[in-house]
Amino acid sequence: MDKKITGIVAALLAVCTLTTAYSVLSSKQGDSAVHLNTGRTGTGSSSTGSVYSAYMERFFDPDKVIEIRISIPEADYQDMLQNPAEEEYKEAQVVIDGLKTKSVGIRTKGNSSLNSVLKSNSDRYSFKIDFDHYIEGQSLSGLTKLNLNNGWGDASCMREYLSYSLLKEMNVPVPAYCYANLYINNHPAGLYLAVEGVEEAYAERYFGQDHGTLYKPYGDRGKGNDLVYSDDNIESYSGLQAVTALKEGSNEALVKMIKALDEGGDLETYLNIDEILRYFAVNTVLVNMDSYQGQFTHNYYLYEENGVFSFLPWDYNLSFGGFGGGTALSIDQPVSGTSLDQRPLLGKLLEVQAYKDVYHQYMKAFIQGPFALEKITAKIEKTADLIRPYVASDPTKFYTLEQFEQAIGEGSSQEPITDSKTTSRGGFGAGKNMPGSGDLIGLVAFIRDRIDNVSKQLSGELPSSGTTEDAAGENAGGLQPPLTRQGQQAQWGQRAEQGLQGIHPDIRQDQGMQPPGNMPEGMDYKQKIPGINWQEAPGQNSNNRWINRREDYLIGGAAFVLIILSLAILKKRNKHSI
């Protein structure tokens, strides 16, 4: 009998141990359920039960080219082409991958790309489709806004595509994207990049149904907002407009955040610093100067939740040096046509040495991981194979097939000659590496040279601040003395010494992001980036860690009680046994 009881107790203990281990692992892998409410009813289903997975899975496979057919009254279409700068919506019917939606709104879109096409003889405009513009609540399986980008300024047809892919690998939230073969009134309009609109559906997909407020910078002549503090009046920042429902307290939080940037203190209270550092690490390596880091301070979104702001990417057709900057952009002074004090979101972070150290580590991780020459070259080749037939047959393309091949490789020193009726590229003049100018660098050449330059800046072989010539090795330069806060310096310095948590994920696009301060769910720790000892990443939300610990304590406590009870039964049995 004693052996039988002992066996039963041992079995109970084994079951308890296995259950506890499984529960702990499950709780750590399922933390997104605590934060992300994706239970909204709608068409389609997924493992998360989210309606937004429906449009992700159906339409946004980055390894495919979907077909989009737009039917619009010819008179309305001609009016749109004759008055593109009006950006006036017209009613149309759209069929996307075989799914028809009637009475949608469509208009031209863009800033520099629209103006440049307007000045040319081409009618290859970018378009925005609004599914609920005429019928309130109408969507495409949950999607309400879709952008069709014409690829202006990018002979490779993949700068934006690659950029979103790279940002995604570094756990920066990106819109859904894929290639689309476009027809308008049954006439082929060419290869476009379809990109999810960063509005309600995007916010719910990443941040949950009870999400915060998304802001986008709007300004005169395509300029955005530099986030420079002027006063405590929200009207002074009218260039930042909410694109989702404005939540209570969001505007007040926006002013507090901008003021904190001006004062340079308590930044962690207002900013998702870890995610912002990842964004700037990637954006700087890609020399994407048609952004907050350039003259126009645009092409970004701000997301506010509980007073904390994230910085989200947008519009990358002129990345990989396509807007100027070459391959020798300074990594610690990575701005163009301005100064760091006029870009406080970046400048104030780089003044804190501990933040700068983490920024450097993310940059190192990026060029050794997703941006490594062998890996990104394979990605370019795969993408080229996918789109080459569509580029070859595109009747409205801006560049020839030969220029496409040059643009994905070593580039060309010859002035681009467009393949469509586009005879005047307009826009920004003939700056080096600018769209429409000569001496355009190809993707592979840019990547190879940029990796070499950034590696030398990180190692100290080249100065990491100063002019482009300094970073290219022509002059010596020095670092500006950092301004640090003792508490932040100690905390972030320790994290930088320990290394960063794995940031080389394999994330499905339908997965949600954690709230501000958290790394995204779905990270693949099997693939480690060489040279980095991955530990806990800066910016992990202490509340989430407490939730994890609390669950572990409860499970562990229950197991402990079961063990004590089992031992008590054994002791009682032995006491009365003969």
C-alpha positions as CSV (number, residue, x, y, z in Angstrom):
1,M,0.0,0.0,0.0
2,D,2.8,2.4,0.9
3,K,4.4,1.8,-2.5
4,K,1.1,2.4,-4.2
5,I,0.6,5.7,-2.3
6,T,4.2,6.8,-3.0
7,G,3.7,6.1,-6.7
8,I,0.5,8.1,-6.8
9,V,2.2,11.0,-5.0
10,A,5.1,10.8,-7.4
11,A,2.8,10.9,-10.4
12,L,0.9,13.9,-9.0
13,L,4.2,15.7,-8.5
14,A,5.3,14.9,-12.1
15,V,2.0,16.1,-13.5
16,C,2.2,19.2,-11.3
17,T,5.8,20.0,-12.5
18,L,4.9,19.5,-16.2
19,T,1.7,21.6,-15.8
20,T,3.6,24.4,-14.1
21,A,6.3,24.4,-16.8
22,Y,3.8,24.4,-19.6
23,S,1.7,27.2,-18.0
24,V,4.8,29.4,-17.5
25,L,5.8,29.0,-21.1
26,S,2.3,29.5,-22.4
27,S,1.9,32.6,-20.3
28,K,5.1,34.1,-21.6
29,Q,4.2,33.3,-25.2
30,G,0.6,34.5,-24.9
31,D,1.2,37.9,-23.3
32,S,-0.3,39.7,-26.3
33,A,-3.7,38.5,-25.1
34,V,-3.4,40.7,-22.1
35,H,-2.9,43.8,-24.3
36,L,-4.4,43.2,-27.7
37,N,-8.2,43.0,-28.1
38,T,-8.8,41.6,-31.5
39,G,-12.2,40.2,-31.0
40,R,-14.0,42.6,-33.3
41,T,-16.6,40.8,-35.3
42,G,-16.4,40.8,-39.1
43,T,-15.5,38.9,-42.2
44,G,-12.9,36.2,-42.1
45,S,-11.2,34.6,-39.2
46,S,-7.7,33.8,-38.0
47,S,-5.9,32.2,-35.1
48,T,-6.5,35.4,-33.1
49,G,-10.1,35.8,-34.2
50,S,-9.4,39.3,-35.6
51,V,-11.3,40.7,-38.6
52,Y,-8.1,42.5,-39.5
53,S,-6.4,39.2,-40.2
54,A,-8.8,38.7,-43.0
55,Y,-7.5,41.5,-45.2
56,M,-3.9,40.8,-44.1
57,E,-4.1,37.1,-45.1
58,R,-6.2,37.7,-48.3
59,F,-4.5,40.7,-49.9
60,F,-1.1,41.5,-48.3
61,D,1.2,38.7,-49.2
62,P,4.5,40.4,-49.9
63,D,5.6,37.4,-52.0
64,K,2.8,37.8,-54.5
65,V,1.5,40.4,-57.0
66,I,-2.2,40.9,-56.6
67,E,-4.5,42.3,-59.4
68,I,-6.4,45.5,-58.8
69,R,-9.1,46.7,-61.3
70,I,-10.6,50.2,-60.9
71,S,-13.7,51.1,-62.9
72,I,-14.5,54.9,-62.8
73,P,-16.7,57.0,-65.2
74,E,-14.4,58.2,-67.9
75,A,-15.4,61.9,-67.4
76,D,-14.5,61.6,-63.7
77,Y,-11.2,59.9,-64.5
78,Q,-10.2,62.6,-67.0
79,D,-11.1,65.3,-64.6
80,M,-8.9,63.7,-62.0
81,L,-6.0,63.5,-64.4
82,Q,-6.5,67.1,-65.5
83,N,-6.7,68.4,-61.9
84,P,-4.6,66.0,-59.8
85,A,-3.5,68.6,-57.3
86,E,-7.1,69.0,-56.2
87,E,-7.0,65.5,-54.8
88,E,-10.7,65.3,-55.1
89,Y,-12.5,62.0,-54.5
90,K,-14.4,60.4,-57.3
91,E,-16.8,57.4,-57.0
92,A,-15.6,54.2,-58.4
93,Q,-15.8,50.4,-58.3
94,V,-12.8,48.4,-57.4
95,V,-12.0,44.7,-57.7
96,I,-9.1,43.5,-55.6
97,D,-7.9,40.0,-56.0
98,G,-11.3,39.1,-57.3
99,L,-13.3,40.7,-54.5
100,K,-15.6,43.5,-55.8
101,T,-16.4,46.6,-53.8
102,K,-18.8,49.3,-55.1
103,S,-19.0,53.0,-54.4
104,V,-15.5,53.5,-53.1
105,G,-13.7,56.9,-53.2
106,I,-10.6,57.3,-55.2
107,R,-8.3,60.3,-55.6
108,T,-4.7,61.2,-56.5
109,K,-2.2,61.5,-53.7
110,G,1.4,62.5,-52.9
111,N,3.6,65.5,-52.4
112,S,6.8,65.5,-54.4
113,S,5.7,62.5,-56.5
114,L,2.4,64.2,-57.5
115,N,4.0,67.5,-58.4
116,S,6.7,65.8,-60.4
117,V,4.2,63.8,-62.4
118,L,2.1,66.9,-62.8
119,K,5.1,68.7,-64.4
120,S,5.7,65.8,-66.8
121,N,3.7,64.3,-69.6
122,S,2.9,61.2,-67.6
123,D,-0.4,60.4,-65.9
124,R,1.0,57.7,-63.7
125,Y,-0.2,59.2,-60.4
126,S,-0.3,57.5,-57.0
127,F,-3.9,56.9,-55.7
128,K,-5.7,56.6,-52.4
129,I,-8.8,54.4,-52.2
130,D,-11.3,55.1,-49.4
131,F,-13.7,52.2,-49.0
132,D,-16.1,54.0,-46.7
133,H,-16.0,57.5,-48.3
134,Y,-19.5,57.1,-49.8
135,I,-20.9,54.2,-47.8
136,E,-20.2,54.7,-44.1
137,G,-18.8,51.6,-42.5
138,Q,-17.9,49.9,-45.8
139,S,-14.5,48.1,-45.8
140,L,-12.5,45.6,-47.7
141,S,-12.5,42.7,-45.1
142,G,-11.8,45.3,-42.4
143,L,-9.5,47.6,-44.5
144,T,-10.8,51.1,-44.9
145,K,-7.9,52.9,-46.7
146,L,-5.5,51.6,-49.4
147,N,-2.7,53.5,-51.0
148,L,-1.4,52.7,-54.5
149,N,2.1,54.1,-54.8
150,N,3.5,54.7,-58.3
151,G,7.2,54.2,-57.5
152,W,8.3,57.7,-58.5
153,G,12.0,58.3,-58.2
154,D,12.8,54.6,-57.8
155,A,14.0,52.7,-60.9
156,S,14.5,49.6,-58.8
157,C,10.8,49.6,-57.9
158,M,11.6,48.1,-54.5
159,R,13.1,50.8,-52.2
160,E,9.9,51.2,-50.2
161,Y,9.1,47.5,-50.3
162,L,12.6,46.6,-49.0
163,S,12.5,49.3,-46.4
164,Y,9.2,48.1,-44.8
165,S,10.5,44.6,-44.8
166,L,13.7,45.7,-43.0
167,L,11.9,47.8,-40.5
168,K,9.6,44.9,-39.8
169,E,12.5,42.6,-39.1
170,M,13.7,45.2,-36.6
171,N,10.3,45.1,-34.8
172,V,9.2,48.5,-36.0
173,P,5.5,48.7,-36.8
174,V,4.9,49.0,-40.5
175,P,1.8,49.2,-42.7
176,A,0.8,46.1,-44.7
177,Y,2.2,46.1,-48.2
178,C,2.4,44.1,-51.4
179,Y,2.8,44.6,-55.1
180,A,-0.2,45.2,-57.3
181,N,-0.8,45.0,-61.1
182,L,-3.2,47.9,-61.7
183,Y,-5.9,48.3,-64.3
184,I,-8.0,51.4,-64.7
185,N,-11.1,51.0,-66.9
186,N,-9.6,47.8,-68.3
187,H,-6.4,49.5,-69.4
188,P,-3.2,48.4,-67.8
189,A,-1.8,51.1,-65.5
190,G,1.3,49.3,-64.4
191,L,3.0,47.9,-61.3
192,Y,2.2,49.7,-58.1
193,L,3.0,49.1,-54.4
194,A,-0.2,48.7,-52.4
195,V,0.2,50.0,-48.9
196,E,-2.3,49.9,-46.0
197,G,-3.5,53.3,-44.8
198,V,-2.2,54.2,-41.3
199,E,-5.6,54.9,-39.7
200,E,-8.2,53.0,-37.6
201,A,-7.6,49.5,-39.0
202,Y,-3.9,49.8,-38.7
203,A,-4.2,51.1,-35.1
204,E,-6.6,48.3,-34.1
205,R,-4.4,45.7,-35.8
206,Y,-1.3,46.7,-33.9
207,F,-2.5,48.2,-30.7
208,G,-5.9,46.7,-30.1
209,Q,-9.5,47.8,-30.3
210,D,-9.1,50.2,-27.3
211,H,-6.1,51.9,-29.0
212,G,-4.8,55.4,-28.5
213,T,-4.5,58.3,-30.9
214,L,-2.6,58.4,-34.2
215,Y,-1.2,61.8,-35.4
216,K,0.2,62.7,-38.8
217,P,2.2,65.8,-39.6
218,Y,0.6,68.1,-42.2
219,G,2.0,71.4,-43.3
220,D,2.4,73.9,-46.1
221,R,4.3,72.8,-49.2
222,G,4.7,69.2,-48.0
223,K,6.4,70.1,-44.8
224,G,5.5,68.3,-41.6
225,N,6.4,69.1,-38.0
226,D,9.8,69.2,-36.4
227,L,8.4,68.7,-32.8
228,V,10.2,71.9,-31.6
229,Y,8.6,73.4,-28.5
230,S,7.0,76.8,-28.8
231,D,4.5,77.1,-25.9
232,D,1.8,75.1,-24.1
233,N,-0.9,75.9,-26.5
234,I,-2.0,72.9,-28.6
235,E,-3.0,75.3,-31.4
236,S,0.7,76.1,-31.9
237,Y,1.1,72.5,-33.2
238,S,-1.7,72.5,-35.6
239,G,0.5,70.8,-38.2
240,L,0.0,67.6,-36.1
241,Q,-3.5,66.3,-36.8
242,A,-5.2,63.2,-35.4
243,V,-6.1,60.6,-38.1
244,T,-8.0,58.4,-35.6
245,A,-10.6,59.4,-33.1
246,L,-9.0,61.8,-30.6
247,K,-8.8,60.2,-27.2
248,E,-9.3,62.3,-24.1
249,G,-6.0,63.7,-22.9
250,S,-4.0,63.0,-26.1
251,N,-3.5,66.6,-27.1
252,E,-2.4,67.5,-23.6
253,A,0.0,64.5,-23.6
254,L,1.4,65.7,-27.0
255,V,2.2,69.2,-25.6
256,K,3.9,67.6,-22.6
257,M,6.0,65.3,-24.8
258,I,7.2,68.2,-27.0
259,K,8.0,70.2,-23.9
260,A,9.9,67.3,-22.4
261,L,12.0,67.2,-25.6
262,D,12.8,70.9,-25.2
263,E,13.9,70.4,-21.6
264,G,15.7,67.2,-22.3
265,G,14.6,65.4,-19.2
266,D,12.3,62.6,-18.1
267,L,12.2,61.3,-21.7
268,E,11.2,57.8,-20.7
269,T,8.0,59.1,-19.2
270,Y,6.8,60.3,-22.6
271,L,8.6,58.3,-25.3
272,N,8.8,54.6,-26.3
273,I,12.5,55.1,-26.5
274,D,13.5,51.6,-27.4
275,E,11.3,51.5,-30.5
276,I,12.2,55.0,-31.5
277,L,15.9,54.1,-31.3
278,R,15.3,51.1,-33.6
279,Y,13.5,53.3,-36.1
280,F,16.3,55.9,-36.2
281,A,18.9,53.1,-36.4
282,V,17.3,51.7,-39.5
283,N,16.3,55.0,-41.1
284,T,19.9,56.3,-40.7
285,V,21.5,53.3,-42.2
286,L,19.1,53.5,-45.1
287,V,19.9,57.2,-45.5
288,N,16.2,58.0,-45.8
289,M,16.3,61.8,-45.8
290,D,12.8,62.3,-47.1
291,S,11.7,62.0,-43.5
292,Y,11.9,63.7,-40.1
293,Q,15.7,63.7,-40.5
294,G,15.6,65.8,-43.6
295,Q,14.4,69.3,-44.5
296,F,10.7,68.5,-44.8
297,T,10.1,66.8,-41.3
298,H,7.4,64.6,-42.7
299,N,6.6,61.0,-43.6
300,Y,6.0,59.7,-40.0
301,Y,3.2,59.1,-37.6
302,L,3.0,59.6,-33.9
303,Y,1.0,57.2,-31.8
304,E,0.0,58.2,-28.2
305,E,-1.3,55.8,-25.6
306,N,-1.4,56.5,-21.9
307,G,0.8,59.5,-22.4
308,V,3.6,57.6,-24.1
309,F,4.5,58.2,-27.8
310,S,5.7,55.9,-30.5
311,F,7.2,57.1,-33.8
312,L,6.0,55.2,-36.9
313,P,7.5,55.0,-40.4
314,W,5.9,56.1,-43.7
315,D,6.8,56.6,-47.3
316,Y,10.2,55.0,-48.3
317,N,10.4,55.3,-52.1
318,L,13.4,57.6,-51.7
319,S,15.3,55.5,-49.1
320,F,18.7,53.9,-49.9
321,G,20.1,57.4,-50.5
322,G,17.4,58.3,-53.0
323,F,16.8,61.7,-51.5
324,G,20.5,62.6,-51.2
325,G,23.0,61.9,-48.6
326,G,25.1,59.3,-50.4
327,T,26.6,56.4,-48.4
328,A,28.7,58.4,-45.9
329,L,25.9,60.0,-43.8
330,S,27.1,60.5,-40.2
331,I,25.4,58.1,-37.8
332,D,25.5,60.5,-34.8
333,Q,24.6,63.6,-36.8
334,P,22.3,62.0,-39.3
335,V,20.3,65.0,-40.6
336,S,20.3,66.9,-43.9
337,G,19.6,70.6,-44.4
338,T,19.1,71.2,-40.7
339,S,20.7,70.5,-37.3
340,L,20.0,68.2,-34.4
341,D,18.6,70.9,-32.2
342,Q,15.9,71.5,-34.8
343,R,15.1,67.7,-34.7
344,P,14.7,67.3,-30.9
345,L,13.2,63.8,-31.1
346,L,16.5,62.5,-32.4
347,G,18.8,65.1,-31.0
348,K,17.8,64.8,-27.4
349,L,18.0,61.1,-27.5
350,L,21.6,61.2,-28.9
351,E,22.6,63.6,-26.2
352,V,22.2,60.8,-23.6
353,Q,25.2,58.6,-24.0
354,A,23.4,55.5,-22.8
355,Y,20.7,55.9,-25.4
356,K,23.4,56.5,-28.1
357,D,25.1,53.3,-27.1
358,V,21.8,51.3,-27.5
359,Y,21.2,53.1,-30.8
360,H,24.7,52.0,-32.0
361,Q,24.0,48.4,-30.9
362,Y,20.7,48.3,-32.9
363,M,22.6,49.7,-35.8
364,K,25.3,47.0,-35.5
365,A,22.6,44.4,-35.2
366,F,20.9,45.7,-38.3
367,I,23.9,45.7,-40.6
368,Q,25.0,42.2,-39.3
369,G,21.5,40.8,-39.5
370,P,18.6,41.9,-41.9
371,F,20.9,44.4,-43.8
372,A,23.9,42.0,-44.1
373,L,25.0,42.0,-47.7
374,E,24.5,38.3,-48.5
375,K,21.0,38.3,-46.9
376,I,19.7,41.5,-48.4
377,T,21.2,40.7,-51.8
378,A,19.2,37.4,-51.8
379,K,16.1,39.4,-50.9
380,I,16.7,41.8,-53.8
381,E,17.2,38.9,-56.2
382,K,14.0,37.2,-55.0
383,T,12.0,40.4,-55.3
384,A,13.4,41.2,-58.7
385,D,12.4,37.8,-60.0
386,L,8.9,38.4,-58.6
387,I,8.3,41.8,-60.3
388,R,10.5,41.7,-63.4
389,P,7.8,40.4,-65.8
390,Y,5.5,43.2,-64.6
391,V,8.2,45.8,-64.9
392,A,8.9,44.6,-68.5
393,S,5.3,44.9,-69.6
394,D,4.4,48.1,-67.6
395,P,3.2,50.6,-70.2
396,T,3.5,53.6,-67.9
397,K,6.8,52.9,-66.0
398,F,9.1,55.8,-65.3
399,Y,12.3,53.9,-66.3
400,T,13.4,51.3,-68.8
401,L,13.9,47.6,-68.0
402,E,17.7,48.2,-68.4
403,Q,17.6,51.0,-65.8
404,F,15.7,48.7,-63.5
405,E,18.4,46.1,-63.8
406,Q,21.1,48.7,-63.1
407,A,19.1,50.2,-60.2
408,I,19.0,46.8,-58.3
409,G,22.7,46.3,-58.8
410,E,25.6,48.8,-59.2
411,G,23.6,51.7,-60.6
412,S,24.5,54.0,-63.5
413,S,26.3,57.3,-64.0
414,Q,24.1,58.2,-66.9
415,E,21.1,60.5,-66.8
416,P,17.9,58.4,-66.6
417,I,15.8,58.5,-69.7
418,T,12.2,57.6,-68.8
419,D,10.4,54.9,-70.6
420,S,7.0,56.4,-70.5
421,K,5.9,59.8,-71.9
422,T,7.5,61.4,-68.8
423,T,10.0,63.9,-70.3
424,S,10.3,66.3,-67.3
425,R,11.0,64.8,-63.9
426,G,10.7,68.1,-62.1
427,G,10.9,68.3,-58.3
428,F,14.1,69.0,-56.6
429,G,16.7,69.8,-59.2
430,A,19.8,67.9,-60.1
431,G,21.4,67.0,-56.7
432,K,23.6,64.0,-56.4
433,N,21.6,60.8,-55.9
434,M,18.4,62.8,-56.3
435,P,15.5,61.5,-58.4
436,G,15.9,62.4,-62.0
437,S,19.6,63.2,-61.7
438,G,22.7,61.4,-62.9
439,D,25.1,59.3,-60.8
440,L,22.3,57.2,-59.3
441,I,23.7,54.5,-57.0
442,G,22.3,51.0,-57.3
443,L,20.9,49.1,-54.4
444,V,23.7,46.5,-54.0
445,A,26.3,49.2,-54.4
446,F,24.6,51.4,-51.8
447,I,24.3,48.5,-49.3
448,R,27.9,47.4,-49.7
449,D,29.3,50.9,-49.3
450,R,26.9,51.8,-46.5
451,I,27.7,48.7,-44.5
452,D,31.4,49.5,-44.8
453,N,31.0,53.1,-43.8
454,V,28.7,52.5,-40.9
455,S,30.9,49.7,-39.6
456,K,33.9,52.1,-39.6
457,Q,31.9,54.8,-37.8
458,L,30.8,52.3,-35.2
459,S,34.4,51.1,-34.7
460,G,35.8,54.6,-34.5
461,E,37.9,54.2,-37.6
462,L,35.8,57.1,-39.0
463,P,34.2,59.9,-37.1
464,S,30.6,59.3,-36.3
465,S,29.5,63.0,-36.3
466,G,30.3,66.0,-38.4
467,T,29.8,66.5,-42.2
468,T,29.4,63.8,-44.8
469,E,33.0,64.3,-45.8
470,D,34.1,63.6,-42.2
471,A,32.1,60.4,-42.2
472,A,33.7,59.5,-45.5
473,G,37.1,59.8,-44.0
474,E,38.3,63.0,-45.5
475,N,38.5,65.0,-42.3
476,A,38.7,64.2,-38.6
477,G,35.8,64.9,-36.4
478,G,34.8,64.6,-32.8
479,L,31.8,63.6,-30.8
480,Q,29.8,66.3,-29.0
481,P,29.9,65.9,-25.2
482,P,26.7,64.0,-24.2
483,L,24.3,65.5,-21.8
484,T,23.1,62.7,-19.5
485,R,20.8,62.2,-16.6
486,Q,22.5,60.1,-13.9
487,G,19.5,57.7,-13.4
488,Q,19.0,57.1,-17.1
489,Q,22.7,56.9,-17.7
490,A,23.1,54.1,-15.2
491,Q,20.1,52.2,-16.2
492,W,20.6,52.3,-20.0
493,G,24.4,52.0,-19.7
494,Q,23.9,48.7,-17.9
495,R,21.5,47.5,-20.5
496,A,23.9,48.4,-23.3
497,E,26.7,46.6,-21.6
498,Q,24.6,43.5,-21.2
499,G,23.4,43.6,-24.8
500,L,20.0,43.8,-26.3
501,Q,17.2,41.3,-26.5
502,G,16.8,39.5,-29.9
503,I,15.4,41.7,-32.5
504,H,15.5,39.5,-35.5
505,P,11.9,38.3,-35.6
506,D,9.9,36.3,-38.0
507,I,6.6,38.1,-37.5
508,R,3.4,37.5,-39.5
509,Q,1.9,40.8,-40.6
510,D,-1.4,40.0,-39.0
511,Q,0.1,39.8,-35.5
512,G,-0.4,42.7,-33.1
513,M,2.2,44.9,-31.6
514,Q,2.5,45.3,-27.9
515,P,1.5,48.7,-26.5
516,P,4.2,51.5,-26.3
517,G,7.3,50.4,-24.5
518,N,7.1,46.8,-25.5
519,M,8.8,44.7,-28.1
520,P,6.4,43.1,-30.5
521,E,5.1,39.6,-30.0
522,G,6.2,36.7,-32.3
523,M,10.0,37.1,-32.1
524,D,12.1,34.3,-33.4
525,Y,14.9,33.7,-31.0
526,K,16.3,30.8,-33.0
527,Q,18.1,33.2,-35.4
528,K,20.5,35.3,-33.4
529,I,22.4,38.2,-35.0
530,P,26.2,37.5,-34.5
531,G,28.1,39.6,-32.1
532,I,25.2,40.6,-29.8
533,N,24.6,39.0,-26.4
534,W,20.9,39.3,-26.4
535,Q,19.4,40.0,-23.0
536,E,16.4,42.1,-21.9
537,A,15.8,45.0,-24.2
538,P,15.5,48.5,-23.0
539,G,12.0,49.9,-22.8
540,Q,10.3,46.7,-21.6
541,N,7.2,47.7,-19.8
542,S,7.5,47.1,-16.1
543,N,3.7,46.4,-15.8
544,N,4.0,43.6,-18.3
545,R,6.9,42.1,-16.5
546,W,4.8,42.2,-13.3
547,I,1.9,40.5,-15.0
548,N,4.3,37.7,-16.1
549,R,5.9,37.4,-12.7
550,R,2.5,37.4,-10.9
551,E,1.3,34.5,-13.1
552,D,4.5,32.6,-12.4
553,Y,4.1,33.2,-8.7
554,L,0.5,32.0,-8.7
555,I,1.4,28.8,-10.6
556,G,4.5,28.2,-8.6
557,G,2.6,28.8,-5.4
558,A,-0.1,26.3,-6.3
559,A,2.6,23.7,-7.1
560,F,4.2,24.3,-3.8
561,V,1.0,23.8,-1.9
562,L,0.4,20.6,-3.7
563,I,3.8,19.3,-2.8
564,I,3.3,20.2,0.9
565,L,0.0,18.5,1.0
566,S,1.5,15.4,-0.6
567,L,4.3,15.3,1.9
568,A,1.8,15.7,4.8
569,I,-0.2,12.8,3.5
570,L,2.9,10.7,3.4
571,K,4.0,11.7,6.8
572,K,0.5,10.9,8.3
573,R,0.5,7.5,6.5
574,N,4.0,6.6,7.9
575,K,3.0,7.7,11.4
576,H,0.1,5.3,11.6
577,S,1.7,2.4,9.7
578,I,2.9,-0.7,11.5
